[in-house]
Amino acid sequence: MPAALQAFAARHGSRDPAGQPRRVLVPGCGSAHDAAFLDRLGWAVTALDFSAGAVDSARRNLGDWNGTLVQADFFAHRPELPYALVYERAFLCALPRKLWPDYGERMAQLLDAGGCLAGFYLFGDELKGPPFPIVRQALEELLAPYFDLEADEAVADSIPVFAGRERWMVWRRR
Ligand SMILES: C[S@@+](CC[C@H](N)C(=O)[O-])C[C@H]1O[C@@H](n2cnc3c(N)ncnc32)[C@H](O)[C@@H]1O
């Protein structure tokens, strides 16, 4: 599991002050290894992907877990309650750039005030993809209207194709 996610989870804890599991969304979950990790820690996890193949693979991986696995488009996902956390890993960079303008607003709608959008962002200016890296100014334009940047750290344990190009970020919903 990525060190930054482990540290974040250890710092924040999986329960709110009332003792209820905190709700977390993992959009574009793929095979859902990170979702399984958060579930084991006691978070109330919704893992979402629009690909039937990804959802099958996630289902096999997750086995008997406590969370919810949803096959849906992130942009159409309308949960009954907002989330305390959205965990981003290789999701924005999987989206065609024409969908990026809606990413920040959608994330903001999904989170409680004070909630976090936390995870890994791939930086660069190559046009061809996927993955589609983003330049810093473009990411700020997507997120700064709704979020304050709280953490922005180098990542030492990236997979080789992302090495030196991704950063761990925590954006706090205003
Ligand atoms: C590069 S994979 C990342 C998987 C996983 N987060 C990881 O780090 O291993 C991106 C995933 O996002 C999913 N995806 C892309 N666009 C989506 C959308 N609009 N709604 C839901 N899932 C989407 C893809 O099906 C794919 O499984």
The ligand as an SDF file (V2000), in Angstrom:
LIG
                    3D

 27 29  0  0  0  0  0  0  0  0999 V2000
   -5.8850    3.8190  -14.4470 C   0  0  0  0  0  0  0  0  0  0  0  0
   -7.2230    2.9610  -13.7120 S   0  0  0  0  0  0  0  0  0  0  0  0
   -6.8440    3.2080  -11.9870 C   0  0  0  0  0  0  0  0  0  0  0  0
   -7.3770    2.1370  -11.1000 C   0  0  0  0  0  0  0  0  0  0  0  0
   -7.0560    2.2890   -9.6300 C   0  0  0  0  0  0  0  0  0  0  0  0
   -7.5120    3.5610   -9.0930 N   0  0  0  0  0  0  0  0  0  0  0  0
   -5.5780    2.1120   -9.3780 C   0  0  0  0  0  0  0  0  0  0  0  0
   -4.8930    3.0550   -8.9540 O   0  0  0  0  0  0  0  0  0  0  0  0
   -5.0900    1.0030   -9.6180 O   0  0  0  0  0  0  0  0  0  0  0  0
   -8.5830    4.0830  -13.9730 C   0  0  0  0  0  0  0  0  0  0  0  0
   -9.9150    3.4610  -13.6940 C   0  0  0  0  0  0  0  0  0  0  0  0
  -10.9030    4.4860  -13.7920 O   0  0  0  0  0  0  0  0  0  0  0  0
  -12.0620    3.9430  -14.4050 C   0  0  0  0  0  0  0  0  0  0  0  0
  -12.8360    5.0690  -14.9540 N   0  0  0  0  0  0  0  0  0  0  0  0
  -12.4680    5.9320  -15.9300 C   0  0  0  0  0  0  0  0  0  0  0  0
  -13.4230    6.8540  -16.1420 N   0  0  0  0  0  0  0  0  0  0  0  0
  -14.4210    6.5850  -15.2700 C   0  0  0  0  0  0  0  0  0  0  0  0
  -15.6800    7.1960  -14.9810 C   0  0  0  0  0  0  0  0  0  0  0  0
  -16.1090    8.2870  -15.6480 N   0  0  0  0  0  0  0  0  0  0  0  0
  -16.4510    6.6700  -14.0100 N   0  0  0  0  0  0  0  0  0  0  0  0
  -16.0280    5.5790  -13.3210 C   0  0  0  0  0  0  0  0  0  0  0  0
  -14.8430    4.9540  -13.5390 N   0  0  0  0  0  0  0  0  0  0  0  0
  -14.0510    5.4440  -14.5060 C   0  0  0  0  0  0  0  0  0  0  0  0
  -11.5190    2.9600  -15.4300 C   0  0  0  0  0  0  0  0  0  0  0  0
  -12.4830    1.9880  -15.7880 O   0  0  0  0  0  0  0  0  0  0  0  0
  -10.3180    2.3650  -14.6810 C   0  0  0  0  0  0  0  0  0  0  0  0
  -10.6480    1.1920  -13.9760 O   0  0  0  0  0  0  0  0  0  0  0  0
  1  2  1  0
  2  3  1  0
  2 10  1  0
  3  4  1  0
  4  5  1  0
  5  6  1  0
  5  7  1  0
  7  8  2  0
  7  9  1  0
 10 11  1  0
 11 12  1  0
 11 26  1  0
 12 13  1  0
 13 14  1  0
 13 24  1  0
 14 15  1  0
 14 23  1  0
 15 16  2  0
 16 17  1  0
 17 18  1  0
 17 23  2  0
 18 19  1  0
 18 20  2  0
 20 21  1  0
 21 22  2  0
 22 23  1  0
 24 25  1  0
 24 26  1  0
 26 27  1  0
M  CHG  2   2   1   9  -1
M  END
$$$$
